[in-house]
Each structure stands twice: as structure tokens, then as C-alpha cells.
Amino acid sequence: MTSSFPPGFRWGVATSAFQIEGATTADGRGPSIWDTFATLPGAVAGGDTGEPAAEHYHRLPEDLALLTGLGVDAYRFSVSWPRVQPSGRGRPERRGLDFYRRLVEGLRDKGIEPFLTLYHWDLPQALEDEGGWRSRDTAERFAEYAVLVHEELGDVVDHWTTLNEPYPCAIAGYAEGRHAPGAREGHGALAAAHHLLLGHGLAVRAMRARATSGQRFGVVLNQSPALPVTRSDADIAAAERQDTLLRRQFTDPLFGGRYAPGLTTMFDGVSDFSFRHDGDLETIGQPLDYLGVNYYYRLHVADAPHREPDPARRTAADIGVDTTRLPDVPRTGMGWPVEPDGLTEALVGLHHRYPGLPPVYVTENGCVYPDIVDERGVFADEQRIAYLREHIEAARAAMAAGVDLRGYFCWSLLDNFEWAHGYKHRFGLVHVDYPTQRRTPRASYHWYRDHIAACRTA
Ligand code: IFM
């Protein structure tokens, strides 16, 4: 397997700010929507919050050493918007920016390429108070923030990702209420999806106008292909609705020069689409240098009645589908079906659907299993190793089918705050004991290190 990856293929790991940094009130950081959401009763399992997370903000040298020990070529991380602009606008908080400069310079010193993400779900609460992503103004604020960070770190960062996974931001956050800010809306959630895309386009346009020649701009999308559970017309149509909501709502404007056909029909009576303005499609469809694909599982979709028959009260999550009928395949510790060929399908499908698709990275892939500690005290996560090996093989199969895949990032370097699940589920190659903050590399860390080394020498 190792010899099948071309020289220059990047092996990396990924994290995000809110999930690992902790230090939520340090050095002038303002509150984000996740700080607020986590205080709502029942919102996050166990009442967990962004504290302590992995205290990465205060343990940078130790975490840089873990990255060096792993031998990765690249590290994907996100900048916390409320650390840089505590109220979402205006002058930057210098201490927040200094942290990211230390991080990026530390990576560069060790020969690790920084892949910076500007937005991984932690909207400044002050902007949510003004409407959040429902509001067009938030897209403008995002572009200003992007330019600010780009001006500050453009000398040391070449890979600039605007958004991580706009789908859960909009739908889990503004329709299902499972994520911050916890809203259950129809029009508001669809407007949020549109404004996230608009903010992406405005940010790319503004950063590119100021960019140096080596800089690259991209976006990261979660891709769960939807398979109908039977070949009935109703289930096939349900799978198409699911795919329209989760994938094509984003990929069609970004790479296809159009809004996803069918989206307006699906939400007839739930939302008007007055948030779409003339010229938005062109802004959103800025040429990109890369697409990041996050893949964890495939969806199996059956037709189901709308949960809320009154269209006026339906949320944008209610599209008349049932995604609970899973095939008889192994599951991860979160109950997600393990289907590596879904990654090949996602990558090859994008390649065929969008002829001008930019080069692609797998920017997240990983899993959770209950920890098994052997008699020597080793976190023996053989299931994670098997999962990673099979998915890397699936990525290689996509390359063999013509996909221009440039790298693979494992999620995640460290155990972290898994959003509404709190600290219960652990994705890390490195175990974090939260009370002591002791870091212990799991067997998968050593396996991935050896895999990367073998690819280099193949
Ligand atoms: O932890 C998340 C990450 O923040 C976004 N992508 C999916 C991961 C696992 O759920």
C-alpha cells in the first residue's frame, strides 16, 4: 500500500480550536456560541464545556513535540475567531494572534506545513446576538476577520481553509438544535447555509487579492454519500433529498455554478429563498485551489413521513427521510457504520460530478472505540488501526480511479471535546487524561508514524 502514494502526498493530522484549546477566558478571548450552548441544560452530554479540553493553549510545546514524533508533513488546525476578535469585529486581540504565530512558527521550525482553518464552528457570541449566520452581515464580518488573520499570518501560512463543514453549522446548529446555537428553524437554517457559503466566497476573494503566489485557498466539506435502502422510487427520491441537503446544497454553488436543483422545491412552504441576492452565486463560486473532504460514514436512507406536517413549523432538518436503517456492517463506538468504500464513492463521485474540481485532500477521517488498555498499560486500539488502514486504502482506490488526491489527515491528534457528546467519545491518536492532562500515544499513533515513514522510504 505504501508505494502507491506518490512522493509529495501529504500525511497529516487535524484538530480544531474549541475542541482542544481550553483556556476559554484567557488573554481576552470572548465567548463563542459553543461556550453559551454548553451552559444550556441537557445541551452537551455530562454538562461538559470547552474547559478544560486538552489545554492545548497552555501546552503548545508538548503538542508540537507529539506532532514531530508522529512525523507528519502537515497539521490542520483552526483559529478561534473569538480569540482574535472577541466580539466578532474590530481591532484584533494581539495575545490571541500571538498564540497562533507561535503555533505556526513552531510547525515551520519542525518542517510541518500548517493548514489553517478560519472557522470551525466557534462563532463569536456577539455576532449570534445580532442574528448569527441567519444574517447576511455575518458573512461580511467573516470576510473581514479572514483578511485580518491573513494579514497577520500570511507570511508563515500558505494553506488557507475558510470553513469546516458548513452543513452541520447550518443544519445541526440552526435546524436540528443539536449544535450551537441550538435553533430549530426552517428559513433561518437555509439562510445560514447560504450566508456561510457567501462568507466563504467573500473571504477567498478578499484574501486572494492580497495573496502571495504560493498561497492556496480552499474549503472543507463533510461528505456522507446517501444510499437508498431499497430501489423503490420513494427511497431513491428520499436519498436524493438527503444528498441535496447535506452535499449538493454546498457543492453545486461551490463547484457547479448553480444552486442545487430541487432545494427550493423541497422547502416549499418552509422557506422563501429571498436571502439569495444577484451576484451571490458568482461570489460563492470563486475558483479554489483545493477541496477538503471529511469522511466518516455513509448514510442509508428510507422515505419517511415529515415529522411536522405543518409546513410553516417544519425545520430545514425535516426532509421526510429515515437514516436509522443501517446495514449489517461493523459500527464504531459512536454507532457509525464502518464503510470505507463510502470514502472511495464520495471522492470518485465528486470527481465525476464536477469536471473542474480542484485537487482534493481527505481533511478528516477517524473513529471512536472504547479504550482497551493491555497489561503493559498500552492503549491497544487495534480497531482504530484497522479503520485507518482500510480508509487509507479506500483513498488510494479513489486515486487509482482518477481522483487528484493530494493528502490525508487523520482526525484527531488528541482526544477532544466532541461537541454535543462532550468528552465521552475519544477520537485521538493520543489519549488525554483530562484531570491530569497527561498525554499517552495510543498504538494507532505508533502505527500511523510507521506508516508515514514507510511511505517516505517506499
Ligand atoms: O469532531 C468532529 C469535527 O469537529 C468535525 N468533523 C467530524 C468530527 C467527528 O465528529
Residues whose N, C-alpha, C, O or C-beta is under 5 A from the ligand:
A	BS01	IFM	none
